[in-house]
Amino acid sequence: MARIEQLEAIEWNEKHLSSAKHDLSSSAASNISLSELLDISENRPHSEKELSLSGLKLKANDTGLGHVELRRNLAALYSARSAGVTEDDIMITNGSAAADYTVFTALLSPGDHVICQHPVDELLYKIPASLGAEVTWWNADPAKKWQLDIEELKTLIRDNTKLIAIQSPCDPTGAIVSRPILEALIEVAAQRGITILADETYRPLFHSILPSDDDFPPSTINLGYKKVVVTGTVSKAYGLAGTRAGWIATKDETILEACRKIRRLQSGAASTLDEVIAAEAVSDRCIHALLARNIKLCQTNLDLLQGFVDEHNWSCSWVKPRAGTTAMLKFHKMGKPIDSEQFCSKLIEESGILLCPAGKCFGDSRVVRGYVRVAFGGSTEEVKAALAAWRSFMEDSFESVPTLSTKSSS
């Protein structure tokens, strides 16, 4: 029987979201309505036709891969000529978690070894652990702007290492896996025939790095290594959190067929409604304005968060995120990290502010001691109100937050 892993971040949100006045934990970009999607379309009549529910046939998809127009539009996102990704290299799933679960289930057996970037979305190390795989964390270093070290990776590889999992942009840090690191990772993996799973849930929400930057990362599928699997979704970067359409993309036919077989067992396909809405959101008519909206929103909110960090630099520090909708803030007292779970509990109880304690929700290790994860993709009005309440808490109640003992965590 598979081991059931406790998903701390999801459970924390489920426990506290209903009582929160200010949500700084939900990580999707501000949700867009269908009316707003039509407003930003470059060809509104065409978009209205595509999204007309009265003419939509609620039929099942018989290809086993999902809605063909959605797959074509997604293939255009991986448009590098060297990759040559087509709709036949993509399979639609019922959200990004289903995509990751399908890949892990298809590729892993009990006893296989997985190396996983850390800190990262807990699903990426807890799903393989639940399947009986051994998981080793590849720790990013906050002192190096949450960058990964390829030389350290080489020391983590074993004879039974089957898969390396990364997430770029990363939840919770907002860091990217830079192009040079990606290229070095491909080289290391290719030498041993190791599969790379690249969770690109928050791609392409790059708000603090330009495509001309040497570090700017292409999609991992575009770097020429066949044993790459990319997963994604429209729920985060595109602001369609209620649309359960994710995907798996790979140029390896064997991997895609294995995923297809697993999805048949899971019945993990997205609904027709989800697929149609997602297809229009990532079409040429809508995608450019939609991403511009969300990037501008994140840039505005990030400036507000920068102001908060600057005002509280006596207790707070961070590595400013380069992409995505989340950031990690470290709080301390006289050099000692605070107890982030107690801090977040006090915030929700006294001020109605929902944050995510990193030590509880992203792996209890020294790397994340004293950190909280902040999501800044909501509306600017919501972020302003949350930060105002947080400032009051810092003035009135921060002194009562306990610190961690030097012996806690490992």
C-alpha positions in Angstrom: 0.0 0.0 0.0 1.3 3.4 -0.9 2.4 5.7 1.9 0.1 8.7 2.3 2.2 11.8 2.7 0.8 14.8 4.7 0.6 17.9 2.4 1.4 20.6 5.0 1.0 23.7 2.8 -2.4 22.5 1.4 -3.7 21.5 4.8 -2.5 24.8 6.3 -4.4 26.8 3.7 -7.5 24.6 4.1 -7.5 25.1 7.9 -7.1 28.9 7.8 -8.4 30.3 4.6 -12.1 30.6 5.7 -11.1 32.8 8.6 -8.6 34.9 6.7 -9.3 38.6 6.0 -6.1 39.0 4.0 -4.9 36.1 1.9 -1.1 36.2 1.3 -0.9 32.5 0.8 -2.8 31.5 -2.3 -0.3 31.6 -5.1 -2.2 32.1 -8.3 -2.1 35.4 -10.1 -5.2 37.5 -9.5 -8.1 35.5 -11.0 -9.5 36.8 -14.3 -13.2 36.5 -15.3 -14.4 35.3 -18.6 -15.7 38.8 -19.2 -12.2 40.3 -18.6 -10.7 37.6 -20.8 -13.0 38.8 -23.6 -12.1 42.4 -22.9 -8.4 41.8 -23.4 -8.8 39.6 -26.5 -7.2 41.0 -29.7 -10.2 39.5 -31.6 -13.2 39.7 -29.4 -15.7 38.2 -31.9 -13.6 35.2 -32.4 -13.0 34.7 -28.6 -16.8 35.1 -28.0 -17.4 32.4 -30.5 -14.8 30.1 -28.9 -16.2 30.6 -25.4 -19.9 30.4 -26.3 -21.3 27.9 -23.9 -24.6 27.5 -25.9 -22.7 26.0 -28.8 -20.3 23.9 -26.8 -20.7 20.1 -27.2 -20.0 18.4 -23.9 -18.4 15.4 -25.4 -15.5 13.3 -24.2 -12.1 13.4 -25.8 -11.2 10.2 -27.6 -7.5 10.9 -28.5 -6.2 10.1 -25.0 -4.1 13.4 -25.2 -6.8 16.0 -24.7 -8.3 19.0 -26.5 -6.3 19.4 -29.8 -6.6 23.2 -30.0 -5.3 23.6 -26.4 -2.4 21.3 -27.3 -1.6 23.3 -30.4 -1.6 26.5 -28.5 0.6 25.1 -25.8 3.0 23.7 -28.4 3.4 27.3 -29.7 4.7 28.3 -26.3 7.7 25.9 -26.8 8.4 27.4 -30.2 12.2 27.1 -30.3 13.1 25.4 -33.6 15.5 23.1 -31.9 12.7 21.6 -29.8 10.1 21.2 -32.5 7.4 20.5 -29.9 4.0 19.6 -31.5 0.6 18.9 -30.2 1.4 15.2 -30.3 4.1 15.7 -27.6 1.6 17.1 -25.1 -1.0 15.5 -22.9 -3.7 17.5 -21.0 -4.3 16.6 -17.4 -6.7 17.7 -14.6 -4.4 20.3 -13.3 -0.7 20.5 -12.5 -0.7 18.3 -9.5 -2.3 15.5 -11.6 0.4 16.1 -14.2 3.3 15.7 -11.7 1.6 12.7 -10.1 1.1 11.0 -13.5 4.8 11.5 -14.4 6.1 10.2 -11.1 3.7 7.2 -11.2 4.6 6.4 -14.8 8.4 6.5 -14.3 9.2 5.4 -10.8 9.2 2.1 -8.9 9.7 1.4 -5.2 13.4 1.7 -4.4 14.2 4.2 -7.2 16.2 7.3 -6.1 14.9 10.8 -6.9 16.8 14.1 -6.4 14.6 17.0 -5.8 15.3 20.7 -5.7 14.6 22.2 -2.3 12.8 24.3 -1.1 10.1 23.7 -3.6 6.4 22.8 -3.9 6.1 19.9 -1.5 4.3 17.7 -4.1 7.6 17.3 -6.0 9.2 15.4 -3.1 6.2 13.9 -1.3 4.6 12.3 -4.4 7.7 10.1 -5.2 8.1 9.3 -1.5 4.5 8.1 -1.4 5.3 5.8 -4.3 8.2 4.2 -2.4 11.1 6.1 -4.0 14.0 7.4 -2.0 14.2 11.2 -2.1 17.3 13.4 -1.6 17.0 17.2 -1.4 19.2 19.3 -3.6 19.3 22.4 -1.5 19.3 25.9 -2.9 21.3 28.4 -0.9 19.7 31.7 0.1 23.1 33.2 0.5 23.6 32.6 -3.2 20.2 34.0 -4.1 18.6 30.5 -3.9 20.8 29.2 -6.7 21.5 25.5 -7.1 25.0 24.0 -7.1 25.8 21.6 -9.9 28.9 20.3 -8.1 26.7 19.4 -5.1 24.3 17.6 -7.5 27.1 15.4 -8.7 27.7 14.2 -5.1 24.0 13.3 -4.7 23.7 11.0 -7.7 23.5 7.2 -7.0 23.5 4.1 -9.2 19.7 3.9 -8.8 19.0 7.6 -9.4 16.1 7.6 -11.8 14.9 11.2 -11.9 15.9 14.8 -11.0 13.0 17.1 -10.2 13.2 20.9 -10.5 10.7 23.8 -10.4 11.4 27.0 -12.3 10.1 29.6 -11.5 10.1 28.2 -8.0 7.4 28.1 -5.3 8.2 29.3 -2.6 11.4 31.3 -3.4 10.5 33.0 -6.6 13.9 32.0 -7.9 14.7 30.7 -11.4 17.0 27.9 -12.4 19.2 30.0 -14.6 20.1 29.0 -18.2 23.8 28.1 -17.3 22.6 25.9 -14.5 20.0 24.2 -16.7 22.6 23.5 -19.4 24.9 22.0 -16.8 22.1 20.0 -15.4 21.3 18.6 -18.8 24.9 17.6 -19.3 25.0 15.8 -15.9 21.7 14.0 -16.5 22.6 12.9 -20.0 25.8 11.3 -18.9 23.8 9.0 -16.7 20.6 8.7 -18.7 18.6 10.3 -15.8 15.2 11.8 -16.6 14.5 15.4 -15.7 11.1 16.5 -14.5 10.8 20.3 -14.8 7.7 21.7 -13.2 7.0 25.0 -15.0 3.8 25.8 -13.2 4.7 29.5 -12.8 6.3 29.9 -16.3 6.3 32.3 -18.1 5.6 34.9 -15.3 9.0 36.5 -15.4 8.6 39.9 -13.8 12.1 40.8 -12.7 14.4 39.4 -15.4 14.5 40.2 -19.1 14.8 37.7 -22.0 18.1 39.4 -22.9 19.7 38.5 -19.5 22.2 35.6 -19.7 20.5 33.9 -16.9 17.0 34.0 -18.5 15.9 30.3 -18.7 14.3 28.7 -21.8 11.8 26.0 -21.1 13.8 22.9 -20.2 12.2 21.0 -23.1 14.0 23.4 -25.5 17.5 22.4 -24.5 17.8 19.3 -26.7 17.8 16.5 -24.1 15.1 13.9 -25.0 14.6 12.6 -21.5 13.0 15.9 -20.2 9.4 16.0 -19.1 7.8 19.4 -18.5 4.6 20.0 -16.6 2.5 23.2 -16.5 -0.9 24.7 -15.9 -3.0 27.7 -16.6 -4.0 28.1 -13.0 -1.1 30.1 -11.6 0.8 32.3 -14.1 -2.4 32.9 -16.2 -4.7 33.7 -13.3 -7.2 30.8 -14.1 -7.0 29.1 -10.7 -10.5 27.6 -11.1 -9.7 26.1 -14.5 -8.3 22.6 -13.9 -6.2 22.3 -17.0 -2.6 21.1 -16.7 -0.3 19.4 -19.1 2.7 17.1 -19.6 5.1 17.8 -22.5 8.0 15.6 -23.6 9.8 14.7 -26.8 10.3 11.1 -25.5 7.5 8.9 -27.0 8.1 6.2 -24.4 7.7 8.5 -21.5 4.5 10.1 -23.0 3.0 6.7 -23.6 3.8 5.6 -20.1 2.0 8.7 -18.8 -0.9 8.0 -21.1 -1.4 4.6 -19.6 -1.3 5.9 -16.1 -3.8 8.6 -16.9 -6.2 6.0 -18.2 -6.1 4.3 -14.8 -6.6 7.6 -13.0 -9.3 9.1 -15.2 -7.2 12.3 -14.8 -8.4 14.1 -17.9 -9.6 17.7 -17.7 -13.2 18.6 -18.4 -14.2 19.9 -21.8 -15.2 23.3 -20.2 -11.7 23.6 -18.6 -10.0 22.7 -21.9 -11.9 25.2 -24.0 -11.3 28.1 -21.6 -7.7 27.2 -21.2 -7.3 27.0 -25.0 -8.6 30.5 -25.5 -6.5 31.9 -22.6 -3.3 30.7 -24.2 -4.3 31.5 -27.8 -2.6 34.2 -29.8 -5.7 36.3 -29.3 -5.4 36.5 -25.5 -2.1 35.2 -24.2 0.0 38.4 -24.7 -2.4 40.8 -23.0 -3.1 38.2 -20.2 0.6 37.8 -19.4 1.2 41.5 -19.6 -1.6 42.1 -17.1 -0.2 39.5 -14.7 3.4 40.6 -15.0 2.5 44.3 -14.4 0.4 43.2 -11.4 3.3 41.3 -9.9 5.8 44.1 -10.5 3.5 46.6 -8.7 2.8 44.3 -5.8 6.5 43.4 -5.5 7.4 47.0 -5.1 4.9 47.2 -2.3 6.4 44.2 -0.6 9.9 45.6 -1.1 8.7 48.7 0.8 7.6 46.5 3.7 10.9 44.6 3.8 12.8 47.9 3.8 10.7 49.3 6.6 11.3 46.2 8.8 14.9 45.5 7.9 15.6 45.3 11.6 13.8 42.0 11.7 13.2 41.0 8.1 15.3 40.1 5.0 14.8 38.4 1.7 16.1 37.5 -1.7 13.9 39.4 -4.1 12.1 36.9 -6.4 12.7 37.1 -10.1 9.6 35.3 -11.3 6.4 33.7 -10.2 4.0 34.9 -7.5 5.8 33.9 -4.2 8.7 35.1 -2.1 10.4 33.9 1.1 10.9 36.4 3.9 13.1 35.6 6.8 12.3 37.0 10.3 14.7 37.1 13.2 15.2 38.6 16.6 18.7 39.5 17.7 20.1 37.2 15.1 17.8 34.2 16.1 15.2 32.9 13.6 11.7 33.3 14.7 9.3 30.3 15.0 7.6 30.7 11.7 4.6 28.5 12.6 3.9 30.5 15.7 4.4 33.7 13.8 1.9 32.7 11.1 -0.6 31.4 13.7 -0.5 34.7 15.6 -0.9 36.7 12.3 -4.1 34.8 11.4 -5.5 34.9 14.9 -4.8 38.6 15.7 -4.8 40.2 12.2 -6.5 37.8 9.9 -3.4 37.6 7.7 -2.8 34.2 6.1 0.9 33.4 5.3 2.6 30.0 4.9 5.2 29.0 7.5 8.1 27.6 5.5 9.5 25.3 8.2 6.2 23.5 8.4 5.1 23.6 4.8 8.3 23.3 2.8 10.3 20.8 4.7 11.7 21.2 8.3 15.3 22.0 7.6 17.8 24.6 8.6 17.7 26.1 5.1 14.2 27.4 5.8 14.3 28.2 9.5 12.6 31.5 10.3 11.1 31.9 6.8 7.6 32.6 5.8 6.3 32.3 2.3 4.3 35.3 0.9 2.2 35.2 -2.2 1.8 38.6 -3.9 -0.2 37.7 -7.0 -3.5 39.0 -5.7 -5.1 42.3 -6.6 -3.1 45.4 -5.6 -5.9 46.6 -3.4 -5.8 43.3 -1.5 -2.0 43.3 -1.1 -2.1 46.9 0.2 -4.7 46.1 2.8 -2.8 43.0 3.9 0.5 44.9 4.2 -1.2 47.6 6.3 -2.5 45.0 8.7 0.9 43.4 8.8 2.6 46.6 9.7 0.2 47.1 12.6 1.0 43.6 13.8 4.7 44.2 13.6 4.3 47.3 15.8 2.0 45.8 18.3 2.6 42.0 18.5 5.9 41.0 16.9 7.7 41.2 20.2 5.6 38.3 21.5 6.6 35.9 18.7 9.0 33.2 20.0 12.3 32.4 18.4 13.6 28.9 17.6 16.1 27.2 19.8 19.4 26.5 18.3 18.7 22.7 18.6 15.5 22.7 16.7 15.3 21.6 13.1 18.0 19.7 11.3 
